[in-house]
Amino acid sequence: MRLAFSDIENRRQVFAWALYDWGNSAFATVVIAGFFPVFLKQYWAADTNPTVVTFQLGLANSTASLIVLSMAPILGAIADQGALKKRFLLAFAGFGIAATGALFFVAAGQWPAAIGLFVVATVGFSAANIFYDALLVDITRPRHLDLVSALGFAMGYLGGGLFLGFCVFLTLRPQLFGMSDASEAIRISFLLVAVWWTCFTLPLWRIVRERRRGHVPGFRDSISLGFRQLRNTVRKVRKYRQIIVFLIAYWLYIDGVDTIVRMAVDYGVALGFTSQDLILALLLTQFVGFPAALVFGWLGVRIGAKTGILAGLGVYVGITIWAYLLEQVWEFYAIAMIIGLVQGGVQSLSRSLYARLIPQDAAAEFFGFYNLLGKFAAVIGPGLMGWMAYWTQSNRLSILSLLALFLVGAAVLVFVDDKTPAPPPDDSDRANSPHRK
């Protein structure tokens, strides 16, 4: 079947949904992957041993992930029952936006405050993404999932890349904007991320319509029914064998993907590369990632989402080995470009493959489990890399821990049957459904 973006229905809602990725990706690029690791080492914790700072950054990422991990499934179940996905998204995005803007006010040497705000902002960003992902099944048909998912990631790469490019220019030429130095420009960049994220959340708020299925209970009833739905899902989990196998594979390989995103700049700083080179390499990843994510969406239609993911994981194995051996800054640029070619594709096809496997009327709950596994991986990955760097006093050795995650994750993914349609709700689902009359 040949499909193009022009075939997608509800394009206005799809574009408004994708614009949220355009906006919140500024946090992922400028804060998580770019300026925060550099600023933590060189400004907020400048007098601290670099390997200790790596440990602190890994612990901060792991703490944020643990918080999201603890609440993701139940919030997803509540959102499904009460048609609250969009409301939860907006609420958590608000927390993330506020904490990001507050980083502007943290002075030099105040690393505990900086890490605290970073944890709050990351929780808001990650939790909002649970409901953003779950809205995918509300705005498009199953046959368009690969393309629409790819569009979201592509918009994220382009929006995040353009905004990161502006912030990099701001730090390189602060005097043009009336700023005293690069440090002030970076602090203002955190404030600008909050504004950018807010602006591109508004189209989703105004345009995207969450699909309502029958009677929608009130908020209190949604909580009660959400807990009941979660218990039922856990009891029935054996019926969803393909979902379980996929989630195990996803948990393993996304650990490596997320850890590279969160720790790459810190790794480069530890090897002695300049922050300017590292941020420019990150910028390259974003702009390569924009067309690459679209290409992977097309590949998902032509060769299947699972095959596309496996190809991307093979590339990640090569990247990890190269990262351990790299010596020259041009190699860091080359690795950044290759990551850009596969990162968005692996993320996008994982989301669309999962959306194809799950019951459509429990999307937020099942995406809660999906994000739970992803965030649990982000608990292990950065923490493991930080601990390895601290224990061995070698950042190079820490990167090799990612190899096992990519290889074992790919091996498990091979056993996922991506040809079986999503399971319908069974009689026990209907018996406990608020839509039953």
Secondary structure in CASP SS format (residue, H / E / C, confidence):
PFRMAT SS
TARGET T0000
AUTHOR 0000-0000-0000
METHOD secondary structure of the structure
MODEL  1
M C 1.00
R C 1.00
L C 1.00
A C 1.00
F H 1.00
S H 1.00
D H 1.00
I C 1.00
E C 1.00
N C 1.00
R H 1.00
R H 1.00
Q H 1.00
V H 1.00
F H 1.00
A H 1.00
W H 1.00
A H 1.00
L H 1.00
Y H 1.00
D H 1.00
W H 1.00
G H 1.00
N H 1.00
S H 1.00
A H 1.00
F H 1.00
A H 1.00
T H 1.00
V H 1.00
V H 1.00
I H 1.00
A H 1.00
G H 1.00
F H 1.00
F H 1.00
P H 1.00
V H 1.00
F H 1.00
L H 1.00
K H 1.00
Q H 1.00
Y H 1.00
W H 1.00
A C 1.00
A C 1.00
D C 1.00
T C 1.00
N C 1.00
P H 1.00
T H 1.00
V H 1.00
V H 1.00
T H 1.00
F H 1.00
Q H 1.00
L H 1.00
G H 1.00
L H 1.00
A H 1.00
N H 1.00
S H 1.00
T H 1.00
A H 1.00
S H 1.00
L H 1.00
I H 1.00
V H 1.00
L H 1.00
S H 1.00
M H 1.00
A H 1.00
P H 1.00
I H 1.00
L H 1.00
G H 1.00
A H 1.00
I H 1.00
A H 1.00
D H 1.00
Q H 1.00
G H 1.00
A C 1.00
L C 1.00
K H 1.00
K H 1.00
R H 1.00
F H 1.00
L H 1.00
L H 1.00
A H 1.00
F H 1.00
A H 1.00
G H 1.00
F H 1.00
G H 1.00
I H 1.00
A H 1.00
A H 1.00
T H 1.00
G H 1.00
A H 1.00
L H 1.00
F H 1.00
F H 1.00
V C 1.00
A C 1.00
A C 1.00
G C 1.00
Q C 1.00
W H 1.00
P H 1.00
A H 1.00
A H 1.00
I H 1.00
G H 1.00
L H 1.00
F H 1.00
V H 1.00
V H 1.00
A H 1.00
T H 1.00
V H 1.00
G H 1.00
F H 1.00
S H 1.00
A H 1.00
A H 1.00
N H 1.00
I H 1.00
F H 1.00
Y H 1.00
D H 1.00
A H 1.00
L C 1.00
L H 1.00
V H 1.00
D H 1.00
I H 1.00
T C 1.00
R C 1.00
P H 1.00
R H 1.00
H H 1.00
L H 1.00
D H 1.00
L H 1.00
V H 1.00
S H 1.00
A H 1.00
L H 1.00
G H 1.00
F H 1.00
A H 1.00
M H 1.00
G H 1.00
Y H 1.00
L H 1.00
G H 1.00
G H 1.00
G H 1.00
L H 1.00
F H 1.00
L H 1.00
G H 1.00
F H 1.00
C H 1.00
V H 1.00
F H 1.00
L H 1.00
T H 1.00
L H 1.00
R C 1.00
P H 1.00
Q H 1.00
L H 1.00
F H 1.00
G C 1.00
M C 1.00
S C 1.00
D C 1.00
A H 1.00
S H 1.00
E H 1.00
A H 1.00
I H 1.00
R H 1.00
I H 1.00
S H 1.00
F H 1.00
L H 1.00
L H 1.00
V H 1.00
A H 1.00
V H 1.00
W H 1.00
W H 1.00
T H 1.00
C H 1.00
F C 1.00
T C 1.00
L H 1.00
P H 1.00
L H 1.00
W H 1.00
R H 1.00
I H 1.00
V C 1.00
R C 1.00
E C 1.00
R C 1.00
R C 1.00
R C 1.00
G C 1.00
H C 1.00
V C 1.00
P C 1.00
G C 1.00
F H 1.00
R H 1.00
D H 1.00
S H 1.00
I H 1.00
S H 1.00
L H 1.00
G H 1.00
F H 1.00
R H 1.00
Q H 1.00
L H 1.00
R H 1.00
N H 1.00
T H 1.00
V H 1.00
R H 1.00
K C 1.00
V H 1.00
R H 1.00
K H 1.00
Y C 1.00
R H 1.00
Q H 1.00
I H 1.00
I H 1.00
V H 1.00
F H 1.00
L H 1.00
I H 1.00
A H 1.00
Y H 1.00
W H 1.00
L H 1.00
Y H 1.00
I H 1.00
D H 1.00
G H 1.00
V H 1.00
D H 1.00
T H 1.00
I H 1.00
V H 1.00
R H 1.00
M H 1.00
A H 1.00
V H 1.00
D H 1.00
Y H 1.00
G H 1.00
V H 1.00
A H 1.00
L C 1.00
G C 1.00
F C 1.00
T C 1.00
S H 1.00
Q H 1.00
D H 1.00
L H 1.00
I H 1.00
L H 1.00
A H 1.00
L H 1.00
L H 1.00
L H 1.00
T H 1.00
Q H 1.00
F H 1.00
V H 1.00
G H 1.00
F H 1.00
P H 1.00
A H 1.00
A H 1.00
L H 1.00
V H 1.00
F H 1.00
G H 1.00
W H 1.00
L H 1.00
G H 1.00
V H 1.00
R H 1.00
I H 1.00
G C 1.00
A H 1.00
K H 1.00
T H 1.00
G H 1.00
I H 1.00
L H 1.00
A H 1.00
G H 1.00
L H 1.00
G H 1.00
V H 1.00
Y H 1.00
V H 1.00
G H 1.00
I H 1.00
T H 1.00
I H 1.00
W H 1.00
A H 1.00
Y H 1.00
L H 1.00
L C 1.00
E C 1.00
Q C 1.00
V H 1.00
W H 1.00
E H 1.00
F H 1.00
Y H 1.00
A H 1.00
I H 1.00
A H 1.00
M H 1.00
I H 1.00
I H 1.00
G H 1.00
L H 1.00
V H 1.00
Q H 1.00
G H 1.00
G H 1.00
V H 1.00
Q H 1.00
S H 1.00
L H 1.00
S H 1.00
R H 1.00
S H 1.00
L H 1.00
Y H 1.00
A H 1.00
R H 1.00
L H 1.00
I C 1.00
P C 1.00
Q H 1.00
D H 1.00
A H 1.00
A H 1.00
A H 1.00
E H 1.00
F H 1.00
F H 1.00
G H 1.00
F H 1.00
Y H 1.00
N H 1.00
L H 1.00
L H 1.00
G H 1.00
K H 1.00
F H 1.00
A H 1.00
A H 1.00
V H 1.00
I H 1.00
G H 1.00
P H 1.00
G H 1.00
L H 1.00
M H 1.00
G H 1.00
W H 1.00
M H 1.00
A H 1.00
Y H 1.00
W H 1.00
T H 1.00
Q C 1.00
S C 1.00
N H 1.00
R H 1.00
L H 1.00
S H 1.00
I H 1.00
L C 1.00
S C 1.00
L H 1.00
L H 1.00
A H 1.00
L H 1.00
F H 1.00
L H 1.00
V H 1.00
G H 1.00
A H 1.00
A H 1.00
V H 1.00
L H 1.00
V C 1.00
F C 1.00
V C 1.00
D C 1.00
D C 1.00
K C 1.00
T C 1.00
P C 1.00
A C 1.00
P C 1.00
P C 1.00
P C 1.00
D C 1.00
D H 1.00
S H 1.00
D H 1.00
R H 1.00
A H 1.00
N C 1.00
S C 1.00
P C 1.00
H C 1.00
R C 1.00
K C 1.00
END
